[in-house]
Amino acid sequence: MEQKKQKILLNWLNSYTKAEKKLLLLSTCLQLLATLALIMQISCIAKILNGLIILKQTKYDLLYPFGLLLLSVFFRALLVFFKNYINYSFGEKIKLIIRRKVIEKIEDVGPIYLKTKSTGIWSSILLEQIEELQDYYSKYLPQKYIMILIPILILVPVYYFNYIAGIILTIALPLLPLFMVLIGKTMAPISQKNFKALQRLSSIFFDRIKNLKTLRLFNQAEEQKNKIEIFANDWRKKTFQTLKIAFMQSSVLEFFTSFSIAILAIFIGFSFLGQFNFGPDVTLFTGLFILIIAPDFFLPIREFSSFYHAKSQALGASDSIYDFIKNNKAIKKSSKRSSIESGQPISISFKDVVILDDQGNNIIGPLTFEIKSSSSNAIIGKSGSGKTTIINTILGYYNYKGSIKVNNIELHSIDINSFYNLISWIPQNPELFQDSVSFNIDLQNQTTQELMNDLVKKTQLEKFIDTLPQKEKTILTEDSSNISVGQAQRIAIARAFNKNGSFWLLDEPTASLDIRTSNEIFYEIKKRALNGKHTALISTHDKSIYCNFDNIILIDKGVTKFCGPYSKFIEHQQLNIK
């Protein structure tokens, strides 16, 4: 990863701390108070030992320092507990903010863009990669602020008792972060490669598990297992590379810490024995205090070193998150949005519309047609002509050039949720939730049992539900693999019937059904949607369905070829034949 990109990512990660900076400040204050309690604790220990060994004091003479020792131990433990709790809460809150940002961006880019990457990659971003930011916010950042403050606080009493010991500690201190940074710089690119390898493994594993039946039928299961093993081994090797550098960093810091304390111990020991005659006199009290507190002098930097890998992990994890949040693939929306009132008849007009993909390239167009309120409309055309793309654009999934107006309001300027509230939607390939059949029909859980039974009957689901072990309470498996495509489509139709919106949007609603079931269900659709009270737009190839519609929209190679009543459409077709 380039230094410039690392700097951008760090600035982006740190920008989220502003919302919770009070927690970070409180954590720093608690840690400083805990350090003061530590200084008190060590001074009490040194005083007790000096009193027993040198001054020959009785245990009754040492009750006061012993009481202070117990009190300082208790308060330090309490302060450290609250500091760790606040740090953890700080990390959790920042993760929640970032996860919300990702979810908001997912809503902005729409479902079409999401299909450009596998489900495994999106789950990796939303779960593993955001979770990897926890240590950066709860450990690395708080430690970064106290890494210098605590040693300075400890140096004050050390310099007071013996300035030579203070100088030794001051000289040794910069060596640790120097080697830490030199080793840590190699960690970020390795962590990034590690997360990329994890994304690839997640993607291919999820995809192959989902299509395991197909792989077995084509005798490819063993070959794909070997392929997954290659990706898994690649991720394992990159993980061990990361761990190797982390262990090496810890070993180097432990060596320099031990070396510095050893030099300090030699100076204290020889000074106490009278072998060194420079600097202040070293008593048992000052010698014990300095030697006992020396490891805690280096501890903040050693802990920072152990958390330094969290920064590298955060850089690797945030790369994909940052690129996604900052990309400009969002569906265009106006800052001022207008709502569509509930129950209002829907009219839609396309004028010179060109539909764009996420790269801004033309998909289909130009398109010009009108859908009048309370009318029945059919989009027809060959497969691949752009019928589903038009429907998805009405749903707000694509950007476009030109003008699309819903009730004379530009689609970009509409509060999309107010529009969705009016739509009864039957997709070509319905996506059902891994929940009960009844939940998939009634997402709001407000339908009475009587109405549910009627919906089941009208959509020919009775026989199917009777075969289920828990009837309509039976849980569907992931991707609805325990039911047929036709059954899934009938559940989606029942869901649309239950909503009964003022705008019916149907994309090949009976394509996966047999002729008899299709005719019976379409009869129910006509009663609900094609009754002159609602606006309906249906994509279909079936002439028997659209022959009685108010308006026919013919799409050929992504361009509007005809828009008008069925009688005029017949004339148009005859002219083309001639």
Contacts in CASP RR format, 6 or more apart in sequence:
PFRMAT RR
TARGET T0000
AUTHOR 0000-0000-0000
METHOD contacts of the structure
MODEL  1
MEQKKQKILLNWLNSYTKAEKKLLLLSTCLQLLATLALIMQISCIAKILN
GLIILKQTKYDLLYPFGLLLLSVFFRALLVFFKNYINYSFGEKIKLIIRR
KVIEKIEDVGPIYLKTKSTGIWSSILLEQIEELQDYYSKYLPQKYIMILI
PILILVPVYYFNYIAGIILTIALPLLPLFMVLIGKTMAPISQKNFKALQR
LSSIFFDRIKNLKTLRLFNQAEEQKNKIEIFANDWRKKTFQTLKIAFMQS
SVLEFFTSFSIAILAIFIGFSFLGQFNFGPDVTLFTGLFILIIAPDFFLP
IREFSSFYHAKSQALGASDSIYDFIKNNKAIKKSSKRSSIESGQPISISF
KDVVILDDQGNNIIGPLTFEIKSSSSNAIIGKSGSGKTTIINTILGYYNY
KGSIKVNNIELHSIDINSFYNLISWIPQNPELFQDSVSFNIDLQNQTTQE
LMNDLVKKTQLEKFIDTLPQKEKTILTEDSSNISVGQAQRIAIARAFNKN
GSFWLLDEPTASLDIRTSNEIFYEIKKRALNGKHTALISTHDKSIYCNFD
NIILIDKGVTKFCGPYSKFIEHQQLNIK
1 188 0 8 1.000
1 189 0 8 1.000
1 192 0 8 1.000
1 315 0 8 1.000
1 316 0 8 1.000
1 319 0 8 1.000
5 319 0 8 1.000
6 188 0 8 1.000
6 315 0 8 1.000
8 322 0 8 1.000
9 315 0 8 1.000
9 316 0 8 1.000
9 318 0 8 1.000
9 319 0 8 1.000
9 322 0 8 1.000
10 311 0 8 1.000
10 315 0 8 1.000
12 318 0 8 1.000
12 322 0 8 1.000
13 133 0 8 1.000
13 136 0 8 1.000
13 314 0 8 1.000
13 318 0 8 1.000
14 141 0 8 1.000
16 94 0 8 1.000
16 97 0 8 1.000
16 98 0 8 1.000
17 24 0 8 1.000
17 94 0 8 1.000
17 137 0 8 1.000
17 141 0 8 1.000
19 93 0 8 1.000
19 94 0 8 1.000
19 97 0 8 1.000
20 90 0 8 1.000
20 93 0 8 1.000
20 94 0 8 1.000
23 86 0 8 1.000
23 89 0 8 1.000
23 90 0 8 1.000
23 93 0 8 1.000
24 90 0 8 1.000
24 141 0 8 1.000
24 142 0 8 1.000
24 145 0 8 1.000
26 86 0 8 1.000
27 83 0 8 1.000
27 86 0 8 1.000
27 87 0 8 1.000
27 90 0 8 1.000
27 142 0 8 1.000
28 142 0 8 1.000
28 145 0 8 1.000
28 146 0 8 1.000
28 149 0 8 1.000
30 79 0 8 1.000
30 80 0 8 1.000
30 82 0 8 1.000
30 83 0 8 1.000
30 86 0 8 1.000
31 79 0 8 1.000
31 80 0 8 1.000
31 83 0 8 1.000
31 142 0 8 1.000
31 146 0 8 1.000
31 150 0 8 1.000
32 146 0 8 1.000
32 149 0 8 1.000
32 150 0 8 1.000
32 153 0 8 1.000
33 79 0 8 1.000
34 76 0 8 1.000
34 79 0 8 1.000
34 80 0 8 1.000
34 83 0 8 1.000
35 150 0 8 1.000
35 153 0 8 1.000
35 154 0 8 1.000
36 153 0 8 1.000
37 72 0 8 1.000
37 73 0 8 1.000
37 75 0 8 1.000
37 76 0 8 1.000
37 79 0 8 1.000
38 72 0 8 1.000
38 76 0 8 1.000
38 293 0 8 1.000
38 296 0 8 1.000
39 153 0 8 1.000
39 154 0 8 1.000
39 157 0 8 1.000
39 293 0 8 1.000
40 68 0 8 1.000
40 72 0 8 1.000
41 69 0 8 1.000
41 72 0 8 1.000
41 73 0 8 1.000
41 76 0 8 1.000
42 289 0 8 1.000
42 292 0 8 1.000
42 293 0 8 1.000
42 296 0 8 1.000
43 157 0 8 1.000
43 289 0 8 1.000
44 65 0 8 1.000
44 66 0 8 1.000
44 67 0 8 1.000
44 68 0 8 1.000
44 69 0 8 1.000
44 72 0 8 1.000
45 69 0 8 1.000
45 288 0 8 1.000
45 292 0 8 1.000
46 284 0 8 1.000
46 285 0 8 1.000
46 286 0 8 1.000
46 287 0 8 1.000
46 288 0 8 1.000
46 289 0 8 1.000
46 292 0 8 1.000
47 62 0 8 1.000
47 65 0 8 1.000
47 285 0 8 1.000
48 62 0 8 1.000
48 65 0 8 1.000
48 66 0 8 1.000
48 69 0 8 1.000
49 284 0 8 1.000
49 288 0 8 1.000
50 283 0 8 1.000
50 284 0 8 1.000
50 285 0 8 1.000
50 288 0 8 1.000
51 57 0 8 1.000
51 61 0 8 1.000
51 62 0 8 1.000
52 62 0 8 1.000
53 284 0 8 1.000
54 283 0 8 1.000
54 284 0 8 1.000
54 285 0 8 1.000
83 142 0 8 1.000
87 138 0 8 1.000
87 139 0 8 1.000
87 142 0 8 1.000
88 138 0 8 1.000
90 137 0 8 1.000
90 138 0 8 1.000
90 142 0 8 1.000
91 133 0 8 1.000
91 134 0 8 1.000
91 137 0 8 1.000
91 138 0 8 1.000
92 134 0 8 1.000
92 138 0 8 1.000
94 133 0 8 1.000
94 137 0 8 1.000
95 130 0 8 1.000
95 131 0 8 1.000
95 133 0 8 1.000
95 134 0 8 1.000
95 137 0 8 1.000
98 130 0 8 1.000
98 133 0 8 1.000
98 321 0 8 1.000
99 126 0 8 1.000
99 130 0 8 1.000
101 325 0 8 1.000
102 125 0 8 1.000
102 126 0 8 1.000
102 130 0 8 1.000
102 321 0 8 1.000
102 324 0 8 1.000
102 325 0 8 1.000
103 126 0 8 1.000
105 324 0 8 1.000
105 325 0 8 1.000
105 330 0 8 1.000
106 114 0 8 1.000
106 122 0 8 1.000
108 330 0 8 1.000
108 331 0 8 1.000
108 333 0 8 1.000
109 327 0 8 1.000
109 329 0 8 1.000
109 330 0 8 1.000
109 331 0 8 1.000
109 358 0 8 1.000
110 331 0 8 1.000
110 396 0 8 1.000
110 397 0 8 1.000
111 397 0 8 1.000
112 358 0 8 1.000
112 392 0 8 1.000
112 397 0 8 1.000
112 398 0 8 1.000
113 329 0 8 1.000
113 358 0 8 1.000
114 122 0 8 1.000
116 358 0 8 1.000
117 203 0 8 1.000
118 202 0 8 1.000
118 203 0 8 1.000
118 206 0 8 1.000
118 207 0 8 1.000
119 203 0 8 1.000
119 206 0 8 1.000
119 207 0 8 1.000
120 199 0 8 1.000
120 202 0 8 1.000
120 203 0 8 1.000
120 205 0 8 1.000
120 206 0 8 1.000
120 207 0 8 1.000
121 199 0 8 1.000
121 202 0 8 1.000
121 203 0 8 1.000
121 320 0 8 1.000
123 202 0 8 1.000
123 206 0 8 1.000
124 195 0 8 1.000
124 198 0 8 1.000
124 199 0 8 1.000
124 202 0 8 1.000
124 203 0 8 1.000
125 199 0 8 1.000
125 320 0 8 1.000
125 321 0 8 1.000
125 324 0 8 1.000
128 198 0 8 1.000
128 202 0 8 1.000
128 317 0 8 1.000
129 195 0 8 1.000
129 317 0 8 1.000
129 318 0 8 1.000
129 320 0 8 1.000
129 321 0 8 1.000
130 317 0 8 1.000
130 321 0 8 1.000
132 195 0 8 1.000
132 313 0 8 1.000
132 314 0 8 1.000
132 316 0 8 1.000
132 317 0 8 1.000
133 314 0 8 1.000
133 317 0 8 1.000
133 318 0 8 1.000
135 307 0 8 1.000
135 310 0 8 1.000
135 313 0 8 1.000
135 314 0 8 1.000
136 310 0 8 1.000
136 311 0 8 1.000
136 313 0 8 1.000
136 314 0 8 1.000
139 307 0 8 1.000
139 310 0 8 1.000
140 304 0 8 1.000
140 307 0 8 1.000
140 308 0 8 1.000
140 310 0 8 1.000
140 311 0 8 1.000
140 314 0 8 1.000
143 300 0 8 1.000
143 303 0 8 1.000
143 304 0 8 1.000
143 307 0 8 1.000
144 304 0 8 1.000
146 300 0 8 1.000
147 177 0 8 1.000
147 300 0 8 1.000
147 301 0 8 1.000
147 304 0 8 1.000
148 300 0 8 1.000
150 299 0 8 1.000
150 300 0 8 1.000
151 169 0 8 1.000
151 173 0 8 1.000
151 297 0 8 1.000
151 298 0 8 1.000
151 300 0 8 1.000
151 301 0 8 1.000
154 293 0 8 1.000
154 296 0 8 1.000
154 297 0 8 1.000
155 166 0 8 1.000
155 169 0 8 1.000
155 170 0 8 1.000
155 297 0 8 1.000
157 289 0 8 1.000
157 293 0 8 1.000
158 165 0 8 1.000
158 166 0 8 1.000
158 169 0 8 1.000
158 290 0 8 1.000
158 293 0 8 1.000
158 297 0 8 1.000
159 166 0 8 1.000
161 280 0 8 1.000
161 286 0 8 1.000
161 287 0 8 1.000
161 289 0 8 1.000
161 290 0 8 1.000
162 279 0 8 1.000
162 280 0 8 1.000
162 282 0 8 1.000
162 286 0 8 1.000
162 287 0 8 1.000
162 290 0 8 1.000
163 279 0 8 1.000
163 280 0 8 1.000
164 267 0 8 1.000
164 271 0 8 1.000
164 278 0 8 1.000
164 279 0 8 1.000
164 280 0 8 1.000
165 264 0 8 1.000
165 267 0 8 1.000
165 268 0 8 1.000
165 290 0 8 1.000
168 260 0 8 1.000
168 263 0 8 1.000
168 264 0 8 1.000
168 267 0 8 1.000
169 260 0 8 1.000
169 264 0 8 1.000
169 294 0 8 1.000
169 297 0 8 1.000
172 256 0 8 1.000
172 260 0 8 1.000
172 263 0 8 1.000
172 298 0 8 1.000
173 297 0 8 1.000
173 298 0 8 1.000
173 301 0 8 1.000
175 256 0 8 1.000
175 260 0 8 1.000
176 253 0 8 1.000
176 256 0 8 1.000
176 257 0 8 1.000
176 298 0 8 1.000
176 301 0 8 1.000
176 302 0 8 1.000
176 305 0 8 1.000
177 301 0 8 1.000
177 304 0 8 1.000
179 249 0 8 1.000
179 252 0 8 1.000
179 253 0 8 1.000
179 256 0 8 1.000
180 249 0 8 1.000
180 252 0 8 1.000
180 253 0 8 1.000
180 301 0 8 1.000
180 304 0 8 1.000
180 305 0 8 1.000
180 308 0 8 1.000
183 245 0 8 1.000
183 248 0 8 1.000
183 249 0 8 1.000
183 252 0 8 1.000
184 245 0 8 1.000
184 249 0 8 1.000
184 308 0 8 1.000
184 309 0 8 1.000
184 312 0 8 1.000
186 245 0 8 1.000
187 242 0 8 1.000
187 245 0 8 1.000
187 246 0 8 1.000
187 308 0 8 1.000
187 309 0 8 1.000
187 312 0 8 1.000
188 311 0 8 1.000
188 312 0 8 1.000
188 315 0 8 1.000
188 316 0 8 1.000
190 238 0 8 1.000
190 241 0 8 1.000
190 242 0 8 1.000
190 245 0 8 1.000
190 312 0 8 1.000
191 242 0 8 1.000
191 309 0 8 1.000
191 312 0 8 1.000
191 313 0 8 1.000
191 315 0 8 1.000
191 316 0 8 1.000
191 317 0 8 1.000
192 315 0 8 1.000
192 316 0 8 1.000
192 319 0 8 1.000
193 238 0 8 1.000
194 235 0 8 1.000
194 238 0 8 1.000
194 239 0 8 1.000
194 241 0 8 1.000
194 242 0 8 1.000
194 316 0 8 1.000
195 316 0 8 1.000
195 317 0 8 1.000
195 319 0 8 1.000
195 320 0 8 1.000
197 231 0 8 1.000
197 234 0 8 1.000
197 235 0 8 1.000
197 238 0 8 1.000
198 235 0 8 1.000
199 320 0 8 1.000
200 231 0 8 1.000
200 234 0 8 1.000
200 235 0 8 1.000
201 228 0 8 1.000
201 231 0 8 1.000
201 232 0 8 1.000
201 234 0 8 1.000
201 235 0 8 1.000
204 227 0 8 1.000
204 228 0 8 1.000
204 231 0 8 1.000
205 228 0 8 1.000
205 231 0 8 1.000
208 215 0 8 1.000
208 224 0 8 1.000
208 227 0 8 1.000
208 228 0 8 1.000
210 479 0 8 1.000
212 221 0 8 1.000
215 221 0 8 1.000
215 224 0 8 1.000
242 309 0 8 1.000
242 312 0 8 1.000
242 313 0 8 1.000
245 309 0 8 1.000
246 309 0 8 1.000
249 305 0 8 1.000
249 308 0 8 1.000
249 309 0 8 1.000
250 305 0 8 1.000
250 306 0 8 1.000
253 301 0 8 1.000
253 302 0 8 1.000
253 305 0 8 1.000
254 302 0 8 1.000
257 295 0 8 1.000
257 298 0 8 1.000
257 302 0 8 1.000
260 294 0 8 1.000
260 298 0 8 1.000
261 291 0 8 1.000
261 294 0 8 1.000
261 295 0 8 1.000
261 298 0 8 1.000
264 290 0 8 1.000
264 291 0 8 1.000
264 294 0 8 1.000
265 291 0 8 1.000
267 276 0 8 1.000
268 282 0 8 1.000
268 287 0 8 1.000
268 290 0 8 1.000
268 291 0 8 1.000
269 275 0 8 1.000
269 282 0 8 1.000
269 287 0 8 1.000
270 276 0 8 1.000
271 279 0 8 1.000
271 281 0 8 1.000
271 282 0 8 1.000
272 282 0 8 1.000
272 283 0 8 1.000
272 284 0 8 1.000
272 287 0 8 1.000
280 286 0 8 1.000
329 358 0 8 1.000
331 396 0 8 1.000
331 397 0 8 1.000
331 398 0 8 1.000
331 399 0 8 1.000
332 399 0 8 1.000
332 412 0 8 1.000
333 412 0 8 1.000
333 416 0 8 1.000
334 410 0 8 1.000
334 412 0 8 1.000
334 413 0 8 1.000
336 413 0 8 1.000
337 413 0 8 1.000
337 414 0 8 1.000
337 415 0 8 1.000
337 416 0 8 1.000
338 409 0 8 1.000
338 413 0 8 1.000
338 414 0 8 1.000
338 415 0 8 1.000
339 414 0 8 1.000
339 415 0 8 1.000
339 418 0 8 1.000
340 346 0 8 1.000
340 406 0 8 1.000
340 407 0 8 1.000
340 409 0 8 1.000
340 414 0 8 1.000
340 415 0 8 1.000
340 418 0 8 1.000
340 419 0 8 1.000
340 422 0 8 1.000
341 418 0 8 1.000
342 418 0 8 1.000
342 421 0 8 1.000
342 422 0 8 1.000
343 422 0 8 1.000
343 501 0 8 1.000
343 502 0 8 1.000
344 407 0 8 1.000
344 422 0 8 1.000
344 502 0 8 1.000
345 373 0 8 1.000
345 374 0 8 1.000
345 502 0 8 1.000
345 534 0 8 1.000
345 535 0 8 1.000
346 371 0 8 1.000
346 373 0 8 1.000
346 406 0 8 1.000
346 407 0 8 1.000
346 422 0 8 1.000
346 502 0 8 1.000
346 503 0 8 1.000
346 535 0 8 1.000
347 370 0 8 1.000
347 371 0 8 1.000
347 372 0 8 1.000
347 373 0 8 1.000
347 406 0 8 1.000
347 407 0 8 1.000
347 408 0 8 1.000
347 535 0 8 1.000
348 370 0 8 1.000
348 371 0 8 1.000
348 394 0 8 1.000
348 404 0 8 1.000
348 405 0 8 1.000
348 406 0 8 1.000
348 535 0 8 1.000
348 537 0 8 1.000
349 369 0 8 1.000
349 370 0 8 1.000
349 371 0 8 1.000
349 403 0 8 1.000
349 404 0 8 1.000
349 405 0 8 1.000
350 367 0 8 1.000
350 368 0 8 1.000
350 369 0 8 1.000
350 370 0 8 1.000
350 403 0 8 1.000
350 404 0 8 1.000
350 560 0 8 1.000
351 368 0 8 1.000
351 402 0 8 1.000
351 403 0 8 1.000
351 404 0 8 1.000
351 405 0 8 1.000
352 366 0 8 1.000
352 367 0 8 1.000
352 368 0 8 1.000
352 401 0 8 1.000
352 402 0 8 1.000
352 403 0 8 1.000
353 365 0 8 1.000
353 366 0 8 1.000
353 367 0 8 1.000
353 368 0 8 1.000
353 393 0 8 1.000
353 400 0 8 1.000
353 401 0 8 1.000
353 402 0 8 1.000
353 403 0 8 1.000
353 404 0 8 1.000
354 362 0 8 1.000
354 364 0 8 1.000
354 365 0 8 1.000
354 366 0 8 1.000
354 367 0 8 1.000
354 400 0 8 1.000
354 401 0 8 1.000
354 402 0 8 1.000
355 362 0 8 1.000
355 363 0 8 1.000
355 364 0 8 1.000
355 365 0 8 1.000
355 367 0 8 1.000
355 389 0 8 1.000
355 390 0 8 1.000
355 393 0 8 1.000
355 398 0 8 1.000
355 399 0 8 1.000
355 400 0 8 1.000
356 362 0 8 1.000
356 363 0 8 1.000
356 398 0 8 1.000
356 399 0 8 1.000
356 400 0 8 1.000
356 401 0 8 1.000
357 363 0 8 1.000
357 398 0 8 1.000
360 399 0 8 1.000
363 386 0 8 1.000
363 389 0 8 1.000
363 398 0 8 1.000
364 385 0 8 1.000
364 386 0 8 1.000
364 389 0 8 1.000
364 390 0 8 1.000
364 555 0 8 1.000
364 558 0 8 1.000
364 559 0 8 1.000
365 558 0 8 1.000
365 559 0 8 1.000
365 560 0 8 1.000
366 559 0 8 1.000
366 560 0 8 1.000
367 390 0 8 1.000
367 555 0 8 1.000
367 558 0 8 1.000
367 559 0 8 1.000
367 560 0 8 1.000
368 560 0 8 1.000
368 563 0 8 1.000
369 553 0 8 1.000
369 560 0 8 1.000
369 563 0 8 1.000
370 551 0 8 1.000
370 563 0 8 1.000
371 377 0 8 1.000
371 535 0 8 1.000
371 537 0 8 1.000
371 551 0 8 1.000
372 535 0 8 1.000
372 550 0 8 1.000
372 551 0 8 1.000
373 407 0 8 1.000
373 535 0 8 1.000
374 532 0 8 1.000
374 533 0 8 1.000
374 534 0 8 1.000
374 535 0 8 1.000
375 532 0 8 1.000
375 535 0 8 1.000
375 536 0 8 1.000
375 550 0 8 1.000
375 551 0 8 1.000
376 529 0 8 1.000
376 530 0 8 1.000
376 532 0 8 1.000
376 536 0 8 1.000
376 538 0 8 1.000
376 548 0 8 1.000
376 549 0 8 1.000
376 550 0 8 1.000
376 551 0 8 1.000
377 535 0 8 1.000
377 536 0 8 1.000
377 537 0 8 1.000
377 538 0 8 1.000
377 549 0 8 1.000
377 550 0 8 1.000
377 551 0 8 1.000
377 552 0 8 1.000
377 553 0 8 1.000
378 537 0 8 1.000
378 538 0 8 1.000
378 539 0 8 1.000
378 540 0 8 1.000
378 545 0 8 1.000
378 546 0 8 1.000
378 549 0 8 1.000
378 551 0 8 1.000
378 552 0 8 1.000
378 553 0 8 1.000
379 387 0 8 1.000
379 390 0 8 1.000
379 391 0 8 1.000
379 537 0 8 1.000
379 538 0 8 1.000
379 539 0 8 1.000
379 540 0 8 1.000
379 553 0 8 1.000
379 555 0 8 1.000
380 387 0 8 1.000
380 539 0 8 1.000
380 540 0 8 1.000
380 541 0 8 1.000
380 546 0 8 1.000
380 552 0 8 1.000
380 553 0 8 1.000
380 554 0 8 1.000
380 555 0 8 1.000
381 387 0 8 1.000
381 541 0 8 1.000
381 554 0 8 1.000
381 555 0 8 1.000
381 556 0 8 1.000
382 556 0 8 1.000
383 541 0 8 1.000
385 555 0 8 1.000
385 556 0 8 1.000
385 557 0 8 1.000
385 558 0 8 1.000
386 555 0 8 1.000
386 558 0 8 1.000
387 507 0 8 1.000
387 539 0 8 1.000
387 555 0 8 1.000
388 428 0 8 1.000
388 507 0 8 1.000
388 539 0 8 1.000
389 398 0 8 1.000
390 539 0 8 1.000
390 555 0 8 1.000
391 505 0 8 1.000
391 507 0 8 1.000
391 537 0 8 1.000
391 539 0 8 1.000
392 398 0 8 1.000
393 400 0 8 1.000
393 404 0 8 1.000
394 404 0 8 1.000
394 406 0 8 1.000
394 411 0 8 1.000
394 505 0 8 1.000
394 537 0 8 1.000
395 420 0 8 1.000
395 423 0 8 1.000
395 425 0 8 1.000
395 505 0 8 1.000
396 411 0 8 1.000
396 416 0 8 1.000
400 411 0 8 1.000
403 410 0 8 1.000
404 410 0 8 1.000
404 411 0 8 1.000
405 411 0 8 1.000
406 414 0 8 1.000
406 419 0 8 1.000
422 501 0 8 1.000
422 502 0 8 1.000
422 503 0 8 1.000
423 499 0 8 1.000
423 501 0 8 1.000
423 503 0 8 1.000
423 504 0 8 1.000
423 505 0 8 1.000
424 496 0 8 1.000
424 497 0 8 1.000
424 499 0 8 1.000
424 500 0 8 1.000
424 501 0 8 1.000
424 503 0 8 1.000
424 504 0 8 1.000
424 505 0 8 1.000
424 529 0 8 1.000
425 496 0 8 1.000
425 505 0 8 1.000
425 506 0 8 1.000
426 489 0 8 1.000
426 492 0 8 1.000
426 493 0 8 1.000
426 496 0 8 1.000
426 504 0 8 1.000
426 505 0 8 1.000
426 506 0 8 1.000
426 507 0 8 1.000
426 509 0 8 1.000
427 492 0 8 1.000
427 507 0 8 1.000
428 507 0 8 1.000
428 508 0 8 1.000
428 511 0 8 1.000
428 539 0 8 1.000
429 485 0 8 1.000
430 488 0 8 1.000
430 489 0 8 1.000
430 491 0 8 1.000
430 492 0 8 1.000
432 440 0 8 1.000
432 476 0 8 1.000
432 480 0 8 1.000
432 488 0 8 1.000
432 491 0 8 1.000
432 492 0 8 1.000
433 439 0 8 1.000
433 440 0 8 1.000
433 476 0 8 1.000
434 475 0 8 1.000
434 476 0 8 1.000
434 477 0 8 1.000
434 478 0 8 1.000
435 475 0 8 1.000
435 476 0 8 1.000
436 470 0 8 1.000
436 472 0 8 1.000
436 473 0 8 1.000
436 474 0 8 1.000
436 475 0 8 1.000
436 476 0 8 1.000
437 461 0 8 1.000
437 465 0 8 1.000
437 468 0 8 1.000
437 471 0 8 1.000
437 472 0 8 1.000
437 473 0 8 1.000
437 474 0 8 1.000
437 476 0 8 1.000
437 491 0 8 1.000
438 447 0 8 1.000
438 452 0 8 1.000
438 472 0 8 1.000
438 473 0 8 1.000
439 445 0 8 1.000
440 476 0 8 1.000
440 491 0 8 1.000
440 495 0 8 1.000
441 447 0 8 1.000
441 452 0 8 1.000
441 455 0 8 1.000
441 456 0 8 1.000
441 472 0 8 1.000
441 491 0 8 1.000
441 494 0 8 1.000
441 495 0 8 1.000
441 498 0 8 1.000
442 452 0 8 1.000
442 495 0 8 1.000
442 498 0 8 1.000
443 495 0 8 1.000
447 455 0 8 1.000
447 498 0 8 1.000
451 498 0 8 1.000
452 472 0 8 1.000
455 461 0 8 1.000
455 494 0 8 1.000
455 497 0 8 1.000
455 498 0 8 1.000
456 462 0 8 1.000
456 465 0 8 1.000
456 472 0 8 1.000
456 494 0 8 1.000
458 494 0 8 1.000
458 497 0 8 1.000
458 521 0 8 1.000
458 524 0 8 1.000
459 490 0 8 1.000
459 491 0 8 1.000
459 493 0 8 1.000
459 494 0 8 1.000
459 497 0 8 1.000
459 521 0 8 1.000
459 524 0 8 1.000
460 490 0 8 1.000
460 517 0 8 1.000
460 520 0 8 1.000
460 521 0 8 1.000
461 487 0 8 1.000
461 490 0 8 1.000
461 491 0 8 1.000
461 494 0 8 1.000
464 483 0 8 1.000
464 487 0 8 1.000
464 490 0 8 1.000
465 471 0 8 1.000
465 472 0 8 1.000
465 474 0 8 1.000
468 474 0 8 1.000
476 482 0 8 1.000
476 483 0 8 1.000
480 488 0 8 1.000
483 491 0 8 1.000
484 512 0 8 1.000
485 512 0 8 1.000
486 512 0 8 1.000
486 513 0 8 1.000
488 512 0 8 1.000
489 509 0 8 1.000
489 510 0 8 1.000
489 511 0 8 1.000
489 512 0 8 1.000
489 513 0 8 1.000
490 513 0 8 1.000
490 517 0 8 1.000
490 521 0 8 1.000
493 509 0 8 1.000
493 521 0 8 1.000
493 525 0 8 1.000
496 504 0 8 1.000
496 506 0 8 1.000
497 524 0 8 1.000
497 528 0 8 1.000
500 528 0 8 1.000
501 534 0 8 1.000
502 534 0 8 1.000
502 535 0 8 1.000
503 534 0 8 1.000
503 535 0 8 1.000
503 536 0 8 1.000
503 537 0 8 1.000
504 525 0 8 1.000
504 528 0 8 1.000
504 529 0 8 1.000
504 534 0 8 1.000
504 535 0 8 1.000
504 536 0 8 1.000
504 537 0 8 1.000
504 538 0 8 1.000
505 536 0 8 1.000
505 537 0 8 1.000
506 525 0 8 1.000
506 529 0 8 1.000
506 536 0 8 1.000
506 537 0 8 1.000
506 538 0 8 1.000
506 539 0 8 1.000
506 540 0 8 1.000
507 538 0 8 1.000
507 539 0 8 1.000
508 539 0 8 1.000
508 540 0 8 1.000
508 541 0 8 1.000
509 521 0 8 1.000
509 522 0 8 1.000
509 525 0 8 1.000
509 538 0 8 1.000
509 540 0 8 1.000
510 517 0 8 1.000
510 518 0 8 1.000
510 521 0 8 1.000
510 522 0 8 1.000
510 542 0 8 1.000
510 545 0 8 1.000
513 521 0 8 1.000
522 545 0 8 1.000
528 534 0 8 1.000
529 536 0 8 1.000
530 536 0 8 1.000
530 549 0 8 1.000
538 545 0 8 1.000
538 546 0 8 1.000
538 549 0 8 1.000
540 546 0 8 1.000
546 552 0 8 1.000
546 566 0 8 1.000
547 566 0 8 1.000
548 566 0 8 1.000
549 566 0 8 1.000
550 565 0 8 1.000
551 563 0 8 1.000
551 564 0 8 1.000
551 565 0 8 1.000
552 562 0 8 1.000
552 563 0 8 1.000
552 564 0 8 1.000
552 565 0 8 1.000
552 566 0 8 1.000
552 569 0 8 1.000
553 560 0 8 1.000
553 562 0 8 1.000
553 563 0 8 1.000
553 564 0 8 1.000
554 560 0 8 1.000
554 561 0 8 1.000
554 562 0 8 1.000
554 563 0 8 1.000
554 569 0 8 1.000
554 572 0 8 1.000
555 561 0 8 1.000
561 572 0 8 1.000
562 568 0 8 1.000
562 569 0 8 1.000
562 572 0 8 1.000
END
